[in-house]
């Protein structure tokens, strides 16, 4: 028996609307003189991910015992 592929229309619609809104915002900001390129977003996302990883590793390896 093959499983039927079910597409969640609400999720797909939300993705499409998000993509349109982000594209529109970036275009408006470019017209106003604010250059937002992929490097800026990538650096911000990687910095946040790196900080989260450092905090998680520190917390995970922090052996706390009762005195």
BADREN-465275 format. One record per atom (N, C-alpha, C): residue number from 0; residue in three letters; atom name; x, y negated, z negated. Coordinates in pm, 1 decimal. Example, Ala and Ser with C-alpha at 12.3 -4.5 7.8 and 13.67 -1.06 7.14 Angstrom:
// BADREN-465275
SITE | 0 | ala | N | 1319.0 | 569.0 | -780.0
SITE | 0 | ala | CA | 1230.0 | 450.0 | -780.0
SITE | 0 | ala | C | 1320.0 | 330.0 | -780.0
SITE | 1 | ser | N | 1285.0 | 225.0 | -708.0
SITE | 1 | ser | CA | 1367.0 | 106.0 | -714.0
SITE | 1 | ser | C | 1290.0 | -3.0 | -787.0
END
This chain:
// BADREN-465275
SITE | 0 | unk | N | 83.1 | 118.2 | 0.0
SITE | 0 | unk | CA | 0.0 | 0.0 | 0.0
SITE | 0 | unk | C | 87.7 | -124.7 | 0.0
SITE | 1 | unk | N | 59.6 | -211.7 | 89.9
SITE | 1 | unk | CA | 134.4 | -335.8 | 95.2
SITE | 1 | unk | C | 64.7 | -440.9 | 10.6
SITE | 2 | unk | N | 147.8 | -516.9 | -56.6
SITE | 2 | unk | CA | 95.3 | -624.1 | -138.1
SITE | 2 | unk | C | 70.8 | -745.0 | -49.5
SITE | 3 | unk | N | -44.1 | -804.6 | -60.5
SITE | 3 | unk | CA | -73.8 | -922.8 | 18.9
SITE | 3 | unk | C | -4.4 | -1043.9 | -40.8
SITE | 4 | unk | N | 49.6 | -1124.9 | 46.5
SITE | 4 | unk | CA | 115.2 | -1247.2 | 4.5
SITE | 4 | unk | C | 9.5 | -1354.0 | -19.9
SITE | 5 | unk | N | 4.4 | -1399.7 | -144.0
SITE | 5 | unk | CA | -92.4 | -1502.8 | -178.3
SITE | 5 | unk | C | -19.8 | -1634.5 | -197.6
SITE | 6 | unk | N | -68.6 | -1735.7 | -131.2
SITE | 6 | unk | CA | -7.5 | -1867.8 | -138.5
SITE | 6 | unk | C | -90.4 | -1953.4 | -234.2
SITE | 7 | unk | N | -22.8 | -2009.1 | -330.9
SITE | 7 | unk | CA | -89.0 | -2097.2 | -426.2
SITE | 7 | unk | C | -99.7 | -2235.6 | -363.7
SITE | 8 | unk | N | -218.8 | -2272.1 | -320.5
SITE | 8 | unk | CA | -236.7 | -2398.5 | -248.1
SITE | 8 | unk | C | -213.8 | -2520.5 | -336.8
SITE | 9 | unk | N | -243.3 | -2509.4 | -464.4
SITE | 9 | unk | CA | -222.8 | -2622.4 | -554.5
SITE | 9 | unk | C | -74.0 | -2652.8 | -566.8
SITE | 10 | unk | N | 6.6 | -2548.9 | -583.5
SITE | 10 | unk | CA | 150.7 | -2567.4 | -595.2
SITE | 10 | unk | C | 209.1 | -2622.6 | -466.4
SITE | 11 | unk | N | 168.3 | -2567.7 | -353.9
SITE | 11 | unk | CA | 218.9 | -2614.6 | -225.1
SITE | 11 | unk | C | 179.0 | -2759.5 | -199.4
SITE | 12 | unk | N | 57.4 | -2795.0 | -235.9
SITE | 12 | unk | CA | 11.6 | -2932.5 | -218.8
SITE | 12 | unk | C | 91.2 | -3026.7 | -308.3
SITE | 13 | unk | N | 120.3 | -2985.6 | -431.2
SITE | 13 | unk | CA | 198.8 | -3068.0 | -522.8
SITE | 13 | unk | C | 340.2 | -3088.3 | -469.6
SITE | 14 | unk | N | 400.1 | -2982.7 | -412.8
SITE | 14 | unk | CA | 533.8 | -2995.6 | -353.5
SITE | 14 | unk | C | 533.1 | -3094.0 | -237.6
SITE | 15 | unk | N | 433.1 | -3084.6 | -152.6
SITE | 15 | unk | CA | 424.8 | -3173.5 | -36.6
SITE | 15 | unk | C | 406.0 | -3318.6 | -79.3
SITE | 16 | unk | N | 319.3 | -3342.0 | -176.7
SITE | 16 | unk | CA | 295.5 | -3477.9 | -224.8
SITE | 16 | unk | C | 421.0 | -3534.3 | -290.3
SITE | 17 | unk | N | 491.4 | -3452.9 | -367.9
SITE | 17 | unk | CA | 615.5 | -3496.1 | -432.0
SITE | 17 | unk | C | 719.7 | -3534.0 | -327.7
SITE | 18 | unk | N | 732.3 | -3452.4 | -224.9
SITE | 18 | unk | CA | 829.6 | -3481.8 | -119.1
SITE | 18 | unk | C | 796.5 | -3613.0 | -49.3
SITE | 19 | unk | N | 669.8 | -3636.7 | -21.7
SITE | 19 | unk | CA | 629.2 | -3760.5 | 44.8
SITE | 19 | unk | C | 654.7 | -3881.4 | -45.5
SITE | 20 | unk | N | 621.5 | -3869.2 | -172.2
SITE | 20 | unk | CA | 640.1 | -3981.2 | -265.6
SITE | 20 | unk | C | 788.5 | -4013.8 | -281.4
SITE | 21 | unk | N | 871.8 | -3912.4 | -298.2
SITE | 21 | unk | CA | 1016.0 | -3935.9 | -314.0
SITE | 21 | unk | C | 1072.8 | -4000.9 | -188.2
SITE | 22 | unk | N | 1034.0 | -3950.4 | -71.3
SITE | 22 | unk | CA | 1081.4 | -4008.4 | 54.6
SITE | 22 | unk | C | 1037.5 | -4153.9 | 67.8
SITE | 23 | unk | N | 913.9 | -4182.2 | 33.0
SITE | 23 | unk | CA | 863.5 | -4319.5 | 41.8
SITE | 23 | unk | C | 938.9 | -4411.8 | -53.8
SITE | 24 | unk | N | 963.7 | -4366.8 | -175.3
SITE | 24 | unk | CA | 1035.6 | -4449.1 | -273.9
SITE | 24 | unk | C | 1177.3 | -4478.0 | -226.1
SITE | 25 | unk | N | 1245.3 | -4376.3 | -175.9
SITE | 25 | unk | CA | 1382.6 | -4396.0 | -126.7
SITE | 25 | unk | C | 1383.3 | -4492.2 | -8.8
SITE | 26 | unk | N | 1286.7 | -4480.0 | 80.7
SITE | 26 | unk | CA | 1280.4 | -4571.2 | 195.1
SITE | 26 | unk | C | 1254.2 | -4715.1 | 150.9
SITE | 27 | unk | N | 1163.6 | -4735.1 | 58.0
SITE | 27 | unk | CA | 1135.1 | -4870.2 | 8.3
SITE | 27 | unk | C | 1258.5 | -4928.3 | -59.9
SITE | 28 | unk | N | 1327.0 | -4848.9 | -140.4
SITE | 28 | unk | CA | 1448.1 | -4897.5 | -207.0
SITE | 28 | unk | C | 1557.7 | -4930.6 | -106.5
SITE | 29 | unk | N | 1568.4 | -4853.0 | 1.6
SITE | 29 | unk | CA | 1666.0 | -4884.7 | 105.6
SITE | 29 | unk | C | 1633.5 | -5015.9 | 174.4
SITE | 30 | unk | N | 1505.4 | -5041.2 | 197.4
SITE | 30 | unk | CA | 1464.4 | -5167.1 | 259.5
SITE | 30 | unk | C | 1497.8 | -5284.2 | 166.8
SITE | 31 | unk | N | 1483.0 | -5263.9 | 37.1
SITE | 31 | unk | CA | 1511.8 | -5370.4 | -59.4
SITE | 31 | unk | C | 1661.1 | -5387.9 | -85.8
SITE | 32 | unk | N | 1744.0 | -5298.8 | -30.5
SITE | 32 | unk | CA | 1888.2 | -5314.1 | -44.4
SITE | 32 | unk | C | 1953.6 | -5219.7 | -142.8
SITE | 33 | unk | N | 1879.2 | -5132.1 | -201.1
SITE | 33 | unk | CA | 1936.6 | -5034.2 | -292.8
SITE | 33 | unk | C | 1964.1 | -4906.0 | -215.9
SITE | 34 | unk | N | 2091.8 | -4874.8 | -200.1
SITE | 34 | unk | CA | 2128.1 | -4755.7 | -123.9
SITE | 34 | unk | C | 2131.5 | -4635.1 | -217.9
SITE | 35 | unk | N | 2042.9 | -4542.4 | -196.0
SITE | 35 | unk | CA | 2040.8 | -4418.9 | -272.7
SITE | 35 | unk | C | 2072.9 | -4304.8 | -177.6
SITE | 36 | unk | N | 2187.2 | -4245.3 | -196.4
SITE | 36 | unk | CA | 2223.2 | -4133.5 | -110.6
SITE | 36 | unk | C | 2228.8 | -4005.6 | -192.5
SITE | 37 | unk | N | 2256.7 | -3898.1 | -125.9
SITE | 37 | unk | CA | 2256.8 | -3767.3 | -191.2
SITE | 37 | unk | C | 2364.9 | -3757.0 | -297.9
SITE | 38 | unk | N | 2480.0 | -3820.4 | -274.4
SITE | 38 | unk | CA | 2589.4 | -3812.0 | -371.6
SITE | 38 | unk | C | 2549.8 | -3868.1 | -507.4
SITE | 39 | unk | N | 2474.9 | -3976.5 | -508.0
SITE | 39 | unk | CA | 2430.8 | -4036.3 | -634.5
SITE | 39 | unk | C | 2342.1 | -3939.5 | -712.2
SITE | 40 | unk | N | 2243.1 | -3882.8 | -643.1
SITE | 40 | unk | CA | 2150.8 | -3789.1 | -708.8
SITE | 40 | unk | C | 2223.0 | -3662.6 | -751.5
SITE | 41 | unk | N | 2313.3 | -3613.2 | -666.4
SITE | 41 | unk | CA | 2386.6 | -3491.0 | -697.8
SITE | 41 | unk | C | 2477.2 | -3510.6 | -818.9
SITE | 42 | unk | N | 2547.4 | -3623.7 | -824.2
SITE | 42 | unk | CA | 2633.6 | -3651.9 | -938.9
SITE | 42 | unk | C | 2552.6 | -3662.8 | -1067.9
SITE | 43 | unk | N | 2438.2 | -3728.1 | -1061.5
SITE | 43 | unk | CA | 2353.8 | -3740.9 | -1181.0
SITE | 43 | unk | C | 2302.0 | -3604.7 | -1226.1
SITE | 44 | unk | N | 2253.7 | -3524.6 | -1132.0
SITE | 44 | unk | CA | 2200.1 | -3392.9 | -1167.2
SITE | 44 | unk | C | 2308.6 | -3301.9 | -1222.8
SITE | 45 | unk | N | 2426.7 | -3303.2 | -1162.0
SITE | 45 | unk | CA | 2535.8 | -3218.3 | -1210.5
SITE | 45 | unk | C | 2587.7 | -3264.7 | -1345.6
SITE | 46 | unk | N | 2587.7 | -3394.1 | -1370.2
SITE | 46 | unk | CA | 2630.4 | -3445.9 | -1501.0
SITE | 46 | unk | C | 2534.4 | -3401.5 | -1610.6
SITE | 47 | unk | N | 2405.6 | -3409.2 | -1582.1
SITE | 47 | unk | CA | 2306.1 | -3365.2 | -1680.2
SITE | 47 | unk | C | 2316.3 | -3215.2 | -1704.3
SITE | 48 | unk | N | 2332.1 | -3137.8 | -1596.7
SITE | 48 | unk | CA | 2344.6 | -2992.4 | -1610.3
SITE | 48 | unk | C | 2471.2 | -2956.0 | -1687.7
SITE | 49 | unk | N | 2579.5 | -3026.4 | -1660.8
SITE | 49 | unk | CA | 2705.0 | -3000.1 | -1731.0
SITE | 49 | unk | C | 2692.2 | -3030.1 | -1880.6
SITE | 50 | unk | N | 2630.7 | -3142.8 | -1914.1
SITE | 50 | unk | CA | 2611.8 | -3177.9 | -2054.8
SITE | 50 | unk | C | 2522.2 | -3075.6 | -2124.6
SITE | 51 | unk | N | 2419.3 | -3029.8 | -2056.4
SITE | 51 | unk | CA | 2330.7 | -2929.0 | -2114.4
SITE | 51 | unk | C | 2405.7 | -2797.7 | -2137.7
SITE | 52 | unk | N | 2490.0 | -2759.2 | -2043.6
SITE | 52 | unk | CA | 2568.7 | -2635.4 | -2058.8
SITE | 52 | unk | C | 2666.5 | -2646.1 | -2175.0
SITE | 53 | unk | N | 2732.8 | -2759.7 | -2186.0
SITE | 53 | unk | CA | 2827.8 | -2779.1 | -2296.9
SITE | 53 | unk | C | 2755.3 | -2772.2 | -2430.2
SITE | 54 | unk | N | 2640.7 | -2837.4 | -2440.0
SITE | 54 | unk | CA | 2564.2 | -2835.1 | -2565.7
SITE | 54 | unk | C | 2516.2 | -2694.7 | -2597.2
SITE | 55 | unk | N | 2471.3 | -2620.7 | -2497.1
SITE | 55 | unk | CA | 2422.2 | -2484.6 | -2520.8
SITE | 55 | unk | C | 2535.4 | -2392.8 | -2563.6
SITE | 56 | unk | N | 2651.2 | -2402.4 | -2497.4
SITE | 56 | unk | CA | 2765.4 | -2316.7 | -2533.2
SITE | 56 | unk | C | 2812.9 | -2349.7 | -2673.7
SITE | 57 | unk | N | 2819.2 | -2477.2 | -2707.2
SITE | 57 | unk | CA | 2861.1 | -2514.5 | -2842.1
SITE | 57 | unk | C | 2762.9 | -2459.5 | -2944.5
SITE | 58 | unk | N | 2632.9 | -2476.5 | -2919.5
SITE | 58 | unk | CA | 2531.5 | -2429.8 | -3013.9
SITE | 58 | unk | C | 2534.6 | -2277.6 | -3024.6
SITE | 59 | unk | N | 2551.9 | -2210.4 | -2912.6
SITE | 59 | unk | CA | 2550.2 | -2063.9 | -2911.3
SITE | 59 | unk | C | 2669.1 | -2005.0 | -2986.8
SITE | 60 | unk | N | 2785.9 | -2068.8 | -2977.4
SITE | 60 | unk | CA | 2907.4 | -2017.5 | -3041.6
SITE | 60 | unk | C | 2930.1 | -2076.2 | -3179.6
SITE | 61 | unk | N | 2837.6 | -2152.7 | -3230.8
SITE | 61 | unk | CA | 2851.0 | -2214.1 | -3360.4
SITE | 61 | unk | C | 2797.6 | -2117.1 | -3465.9
SITE | 62 | unk | N | 2889.1 | -2047.6 | -3532.3
SITE | 62 | unk | CA | 2849.4 | -1948.6 | -3632.9
SITE | 62 | unk | C | 2822.9 | -2019.3 | -3765.3
SITE | 63 | unk | N | 2697.3 | -2026.0 | -3802.1
SITE | 63 | unk | CA | 2661.1 | -2091.4 | -3927.0
SITE | 63 | unk | C | 2623.0 | -1984.3 | -4028.6
SITE | 64 | unk | N | 2685.9 | -1993.6 | -4144.0
SITE | 64 | unk | CA | 2656.1 | -1899.2 | -4251.7
SITE | 64 | unk | C | 2619.2 | -1977.9 | -4376.7
SITE | 65 | unk | N | 2549.9 | -1910.2 | -4465.7
SITE | 65 | unk | CA | 2514.7 | -1975.4 | -4591.5
SITE | 65 | unk | C | 2636.3 | -1980.1 | -4682.0
SITE | 66 | unk | N | 2654.3 | -2091.6 | -4751.8
SITE | 66 | unk | CA | 2768.7 | -2107.3 | -4841.0
SITE | 66 | unk | C | 2745.2 | -2035.1 | -4970.7
END
